[in-house]
Amino acid sequence: MRKQFSPHWRDDVNQIFADFEQSELIEPWRQYYYHLLQTYSNDELKAMVERLKQYNPQQSLIRPIIESVWEPITVEDNWQPFYDLLKQISE
């Protein structure tokens, strides 16, 4: 199962977000995306993977950061970690 983009999605439509539950909503999008991927060369797909790795961090790495900011807000009404994180993201 793949949660992130893979160049192999171009080879098999069923690999595109294979971990998602099959539904009427995702299937038309999956077919469209599969056909769109056919228009890209292997080099373009590899470059796409690198760009996504650079700009899209893993969700599992973000959750602990969010929780570390949320706790001071809920426990101490301390918003400074939140503001610090916003500043860091906007830079």
C-alpha positions as CSV (number, residue, x, y, z in Angstrom):
1,M,0.0,0.0,0.0
2,R,1.2,3.4,-0.9
3,K,0.3,6.6,0.9
4,Q,2.7,8.8,-1.0
5,F,3.2,9.4,-4.7
6,S,5.1,6.7,-6.6
7,P,6.2,6.6,-10.2
8,H,4.8,3.1,-10.2
9,W,1.3,4.5,-10.1
10,R,1.7,5.0,-13.8
11,D,2.1,1.2,-14.2
12,D,-1.0,0.1,-12.3
13,V,-4.1,2.2,-11.5
14,N,-4.8,0.0,-8.5
15,Q,-1.6,1.2,-6.8
16,I,-2.8,4.8,-6.6
17,F,-3.8,5.3,-3.0
18,A,-4.2,1.6,-2.6
19,D,-4.7,2.0,1.1
20,F,-7.9,4.0,0.6
21,E,-11.2,2.3,0.9
22,Q,-12.7,1.7,-2.6
23,S,-15.5,4.1,-3.1
24,E,-17.5,5.7,-5.8
25,L,-15.8,9.0,-5.0
26,I,-12.2,8.1,-5.3
27,E,-12.4,5.7,-8.3
28,P,-13.2,8.4,-11.0
29,W,-10.4,10.6,-9.7
30,R,-8.0,7.6,-9.6
31,Q,-8.8,6.8,-13.2
32,Y,-8.2,10.4,-14.3
33,Y,-5.0,10.7,-12.3
34,Y,-3.7,7.4,-13.9
35,H,-4.4,8.7,-17.4
36,L,-2.6,12.0,-16.5
37,L,0.4,10.1,-15.3
38,Q,0.7,8.4,-18.7
39,T,1.7,11.8,-20.2
40,Y,4.9,12.1,-18.1
41,S,8.3,10.6,-18.9
42,N,10.2,8.5,-16.4
43,D,12.6,11.5,-15.8
44,E,9.7,13.8,-15.1
45,L,8.1,11.3,-12.7
46,K,11.4,11.0,-10.8
47,A,11.8,14.8,-10.6
48,M,8.2,14.9,-9.3
49,V,9.1,12.5,-6.5
50,E,12.1,14.6,-5.5
51,R,10.0,17.8,-5.4
52,L,7.4,16.1,-3.3
53,K,10.0,14.8,-0.9
54,Q,11.4,18.3,-0.6
55,Y,8.2,20.2,0.0
56,N,5.9,17.6,1.6
57,P,7.1,16.4,5.0
58,Q,5.9,13.2,6.4
59,Q,2.6,13.6,8.3
60,S,3.9,11.5,11.2
61,L,6.7,14.0,11.7
62,I,4.3,16.9,12.0
63,R,1.9,15.4,14.5
64,P,4.4,15.4,17.4
65,I,5.1,19.1,16.7
66,I,1.4,20.0,16.7
67,E,0.9,18.1,19.9
68,S,3.9,19.8,21.6
69,V,2.3,23.2,20.7
70,W,-1.2,22.2,21.7
71,E,-0.3,21.0,25.2
72,P,1.0,24.3,26.5
73,I,-2.1,26.0,25.2
74,T,-4.5,23.6,26.9
75,V,-2.6,23.2,30.1
76,E,-1.2,26.6,30.8
77,D,-2.9,28.9,28.2
78,N,0.6,29.5,26.9
79,W,0.3,30.4,23.2
80,Q,4.0,31.3,22.7
81,P,5.0,27.9,21.2
82,F,2.1,28.3,18.8
83,Y,3.3,31.7,17.7
84,D,6.9,30.4,17.5
85,L,5.8,27.6,15.2
86,L,3.8,30.0,13.0
87,K,6.9,32.2,12.6
88,Q,9.0,29.2,11.8
89,I,6.5,28.0,9.1
90,S,6.2,31.4,7.5
91,E,9.9,32.0,7.1
